[in-house]
Every structure is written in C-alpha cells, then in structure tokens.
Amino acid sequence: MAHILVAIVTMGFIWFAWINFRLLGRVRASDAHLTDEEKAIMQSRYMTRIILCLVSLAAIPFIFGYLTEMSL
C-alpha cells in the first residue's frame, strides 16, 4: 500500500514540475508586455519551483521510509 501512495505522490510532483517547465519555456513568447526584469523574475520563480520539485522527489523515499518505520 505504501508503494502505491509513493507512486501517486511522485506523479503529483512530476506533473507540477512539468507544468512549470512548460510555463518556463513560454515566458518569452507569451509575455511580450512585461519588462526584461519581470520576465527574469518569472523565470526564476518557475526554476525555483522545478528545483524544489526535484529535491522533493529525491527526499520522498526517505520520508516515506521513515514514516512507515515509525508506524511498525
């Protein structure tokens, strides 16, 4: 049961990272009315979200392992 829960949580993180990755690629094309500084801020916001998702994906097995060990 824990493996299914880890898979569902992992898919959620991957989906969120993918959405932000797509938005990162569209910043220049879709936001022509923004200044260069505002575009850079948006890009850094999307990159931060992607990096946090990747770090969270690396930590998920350890967190679930710790939680399931505590419940035994």
MARKE-517410 format. One record per residue (C-alpha): residue number from 1; x, z, y. Coordinates in pm, 1 decimal, decimal comma. Layout:
<nodes>
<node i="NUM" east="X" up="Z" north="Y"/>
...
</nodes>
This chain:
<nodes>
<node i="1" east="0,0" up="0,0" north="0,0"/>
<node i="2" east="285,8" up="77,5" north="236,8"/>
<node i="3" east="430,1" up="-271,4" north="186,9"/>
<node i="4" east="104,3" up="-429,3" north="297,2"/>
<node i="5" east="94,9" up="-211,8" north="606,5"/>
<node i="6" east="456,6" up="-300,3" north="690,8"/>
<node i="7" east="376,0" up="-670,4" north="647,0"/>
<node i="8" east="75,9" up="-651,6" north="879,8"/>
<node i="9" east="270,1" up="-463,4" north="1147,1"/>
<node i="10" east="559,6" up="-708,8" north="1113,7"/>
<node i="11" east="327,3" up="-1006,8" north="1156,2"/>
<node i="12" east="190,1" up="-848,0" north="1472,8"/>
<node i="13" east="536,9" up="-808,6" north="1620,8"/>
<node i="14" east="633,8" up="-1164,1" north="1526,6"/>
<node i="15" east="312,8" up="-1302,8" north="1676,8"/>
<node i="16" east="369,7" up="-1113,7" north="2004,3"/>
<node i="17" east="732,4" up="-1232,3" north="2022,3"/>
<node i="18" east="625,6" up="-1592,1" north="1954,3"/>
<node i="19" east="364,1" up="-1583,3" north="2231,2"/>
<node i="20" east="624,2" up="-1453,2" north="2476,4"/>
<node i="21" east="876,2" up="-1713,5" north="2358,9"/>
<node i="22" east="625,3" up="-1991,1" north="2429,9"/>
<node i="23" east="546,5" up="-1844,5" north="2772,7"/>
<node i="24" east="917,9" up="-1821,7" north="2847,7"/>
<node i="25" east="957,0" up="-2193,4" north="2785,7"/>
<node i="26" east="666,5" up="-2278,7" north="3014,6"/>
<node i="27" east="771,8" up="-2075,3" north="3318,3"/>
<node i="28" east="940,2" up="-2364,2" north="3497,3"/>
<node i="29" east="670,8" up="-2622,3" north="3428,4"/>
<node i="30" east="352,6" up="-2424,9" north="3481,1"/>
<node i="31" east="451,1" up="-2204,9" north="3774,8"/>
<node i="32" east="570,2" up="-2455,0" north="4035,5"/>
<node i="33" east="420,4" up="-2248,0" north="4318,0"/>
<node i="34" east="649,5" up="-1949,5" north="4251,4"/>
<node i="35" east="984,3" up="-1897,2" north="4416,6"/>
<node i="36" east="1305,1" up="-1906,0" north="4214,4"/>
<node i="37" east="1330,4" up="-1527,3" north="4231,7"/>
<node i="38" east="976,0" up="-1480,4" north="4097,9"/>
<node i="39" east="1047,9" up="-1726,5" north="3815,9"/>
<node i="40" east="1363,1" up="-1534,4" north="3725,4"/>
<node i="41" east="1165,5" up="-1208,5" north="3721,2"/>
<node i="42" east="904,2" up="-1362,9" north="3491,1"/>
<node i="43" east="1175,3" up="-1500,0" north="3260,6"/>
<node i="44" east="1348,3" up="-1163,6" north="3239,9"/>
<node i="45" east="1014,0" up="-994,7" north="3165,0"/>
<node i="46" east="946,6" up="-1233,0" north="2875,9"/>
<node i="47" east="1303,5" up="-1196,0" north="2745,1"/>
<node i="48" east="1276,1" up="-817,8" north="2756,1"/>
<node i="49" east="954,5" up="-831,6" north="2552,2"/>
<node i="50" east="1116,6" up="-1062,0" north="2295,8"/>
<node i="51" east="1422,9" up="-838,7" north="2262,6"/>
<node i="52" east="1206,4" up="-528,3" north="2224,6"/>
<node i="53" east="1009,2" up="-702,4" north="1950,8"/>
<node i="54" east="1330,2" up="-790,2" north="1766,0"/>
<node i="55" east="1463,0" up="-435,5" north="1796,5"/>
<node i="56" east="1129,2" up="-301,3" north="1675,7"/>
<node i="57" east="1138,7" up="-538,0" north="1378,7"/>
<node i="58" east="1479,8" up="-401,2" north="1285,9"/>
<node i="59" east="1352,4" up="-42,4" north="1310,4"/>
<node i="60" east="1025,2" up="-86,1" north="1119,1"/>
<node i="61" east="1169,8" up="-41,6" north="766,2"/>
<node i="62" east="1347,8" up="279,2" north="867,4"/>
<node i="63" east="1042,0" up="422,9" north="1040,1"/>
<node i="64" east="808,8" up="346,5" north="750,1"/>
<node i="65" east="1065,7" up="473,9" north="501,6"/>
<node i="66" east="1093,3" up="799,8" north="691,9"/>
<node i="67" east="714,9" up="836,5" north="722,0"/>
<node i="68" east="649,7" up="766,7" north="353,7"/>
<node i="69" east="928,2" up="1006,6" north="251,6"/>
<node i="70" east="770,7" up="1281,2" north="459,9"/>
<node i="71" east="429,0" up="1229,4" north="300,8"/>
<node i="72" east="563,3" up="1277,9" north="-52,5"/>
</nodes>
